[in-house]
Amino acid sequence: MSFSLDKQGMDRKSFIRSSPAPPAFHDGMRPRPHSVKPYPLTVYYDGECPICRREIDLMKMFNRKDHLQFIDFSNSSFHATDPGLNQCDLGKVIHARWSGGTLITGVEVFREMWEGVGLGFLARCSRRPIFNKLLVKAYAWFAKNRLRLTGRA
């Protein structure tokens, strides 16, 4: 086995190992390597809404790393201890809170849930401009009409 040496006396394998890695490619679709999520993410959901419950049950099934925690705010034992969280506001759009205290709402909650359970490709696709617009509008319509759609209005 022969190795050719470069001008500095390094063989090819040593040169490759000592070369700096190329800069990471970021097209807005891949999470940046330094963006570590402050799990767990606590998701507040309406357990009396059959559509909401189905989505949360699916997330629970995929939640193998326990990155997500779920709180059913429709449960009679629920007491909003966090400032700014009450059943009325929670019922308008989906809410979640990072372990660091940051509150997120709406479509971003779904994206973070998808990433937390290993379905990051859905989150990345949903951030594409055409899908983002559609998803934001569709969720806004659903959130406004979900009680009527589920026969609770």
QUITA-V188677 format. One record per pair of residues at least 24 apart in sequence whose C-alpha atoms are under 8 Angstrom apart, sorted by the first residue. I is the first residue (numbers start at 1). J is the second residue. D is the distance in whole Angstrom. If there is no record, write none. Layout:
I/J/D
I/J/D
This chain:
29/124/5
29/125/7
29/127/7
29/128/8
30/124/7
38/98/6
38/99/6
38/100/6
39/67/5
39/68/7
39/98/6
39/99/6
40/66/7
40/67/5
40/68/5
40/69/7
40/98/6
40/99/6
41/67/6
41/68/5
41/69/6
41/96/7
41/97/6
41/98/5
41/99/6
41/113/8
42/68/6
42/69/5
42/70/6
42/71/7
42/96/5
42/97/5
42/98/6
42/99/8
43/68/7
43/69/6
43/70/5
43/71/6
43/94/8
43/95/6
43/96/4
43/97/7
43/109/8
44/70/6
44/71/5
44/72/6
44/73/6
44/90/7
44/94/7
44/95/5
44/96/6
45/70/7
45/71/6
45/72/5
45/73/6
45/74/8
45/90/8
45/91/8
45/94/6
45/95/7
46/72/6
46/73/6
46/74/5
46/91/7
47/72/5
47/73/7
47/74/6
47/75/7
48/74/6
49/146/8
49/147/8
49/150/7
50/150/7
51/150/8
59/113/7
59/114/8
59/117/7
62/117/5
62/118/8
63/116/7
63/117/5
64/117/7
65/117/7
67/116/6
67/117/7
68/113/7
68/116/7
68/117/8
92/143/6
92/144/7
93/143/6
106/139/7
106/140/8
107/135/7
107/136/6
107/139/7
